[in-house]
Amino acid sequence: MKIGIFWYSRNQVIGMAHTFDLSDTDSLGLIDSAYTHVDYWEILRQQFIDLKYIEYEEIPRGRVIFNVQQSKQIVYMDAKLFKTQIAKQIVDFFSLKFEDVTWKKDPHYYTK
């Protein structure tokens, strides 16, 4: 079970999935990743040549955090990604259990 940031590009999940420590819990009982989309995008641009001239907000994206009180992950993501096949790929990428995930749309993660 991991947290992090992701994009959905060319029918695959790409991004940064990493483990976390319960000591990182904030005052709301959440653990969030320190990685940001804007910064990590530069790394992905070097790994995927087709992303070189695309800005990070042009591809549907999201974030996975952990809710300590509920022992569940929360996936905030672009509304375009609410499809079962994509959700399964996100679950696999972050080593999650589907039943332990709360799925939420977030206007911050919006693409045209």
C-alpha positions in Angstrom: 0.0 0.0 0.0 1.5 3.3 -1.2 0.7 6.9 -1.6 1.8 9.4 -4.3 0.9 11.2 -7.5 -0.1 9.9 -10.9 -1.2 10.7 -14.4 -3.1 8.5 -16.9 -1.4 8.7 -20.3 -1.5 6.3 -23.2 -3.7 3.8 -21.3 -1.3 3.5 -18.4 -0.7 5.0 -15.0 2.6 6.8 -14.6 3.9 8.7 -11.6 5.4 8.2 -8.2 4.2 5.6 -5.8 6.0 5.3 -2.5 5.6 3.9 1.0 4.9 6.1 4.0 5.3 6.2 7.7 2.5 6.6 10.2 4.5 9.2 12.0 3.8 11.5 9.0 0.2 11.8 10.0 -1.1 15.4 9.9 -3.5 17.1 12.3 -6.5 15.8 10.2 -5.3 12.2 10.4 -4.1 12.1 6.8 -0.7 11.2 5.2 0.0 12.9 1.9 2.9 12.6 -0.4 5.5 15.3 -0.5 5.8 14.9 -4.3 4.1 17.5 -6.5 2.9 17.2 -10.0 4.7 20.2 -11.3 8.1 19.1 -10.0 7.8 15.4 -10.8 6.6 16.1 -14.3 10.2 17.2 -15.2 11.5 13.7 -14.3 8.8 12.0 -16.4 9.6 14.3 -19.4 13.0 12.7 -19.3 11.7 9.2 -19.1 8.9 9.5 -21.7 9.9 11.3 -24.9 6.3 11.8 -25.9 5.7 14.0 -22.9 8.5 16.5 -23.7 6.2 19.2 -25.1 3.2 18.6 -23.0 2.5 20.4 -19.8 1.7 18.5 -16.6 -1.9 19.7 -16.3 -2.8 18.6 -19.9 -3.0 14.9 -18.9 -5.6 13.6 -16.4 -3.9 13.2 -13.0 -4.5 12.5 -9.4 -3.1 11.9 -5.9 -3.3 9.1 -3.4 -3.3 9.8 0.3 -3.8 7.7 3.4 -6.6 8.3 6.0 -5.2 6.9 9.2 -8.5 7.0 11.1 -10.3 4.9 8.5 -7.2 2.9 7.4 -8.1 3.6 3.8 -6.5 5.4 0.9 -8.3 8.3 -0.7 -7.8 8.8 -4.4 -8.4 12.3 -5.7 -8.5 12.5 -9.4 -9.8 14.0 -12.6 -13.4 13.1 -13.3 -12.4 11.7 -16.7 -10.6 8.8 -14.9 -13.7 7.4 -13.2 -13.7 4.1 -15.2 -13.4 0.7 -13.7 -10.5 -0.3 -15.9 -8.5 2.8 -15.0 -9.3 2.4 -11.3 -7.9 -1.2 -11.4 -4.7 0.2 -12.9 -4.4 2.8 -10.2 -5.0 0.2 -7.5 -2.2 -2.0 -9.1 0.2 0.9 -9.5 -0.1 1.9 -5.8 -0.4 -1.7 -4.5 -3.8 -1.0 -3.0 -6.9 -3.2 -2.2 -9.8 -2.0 -4.2 -12.2 -2.2 -1.2 -9.9 0.0 0.9 -10.1 2.9 -1.5 -12.3 6.0 -1.4 -12.6 7.5 -4.8 -13.1 11.3 -5.1 -13.3 13.8 -7.9 -11.3 16.9 -7.3 -11.7 20.1 -9.4 -8.0 20.8 -8.9 -7.3 17.8 -11.1 -9.2 18.9 -14.2 -8.3 18.6 -17.8 -10.2 19.9 -20.8 
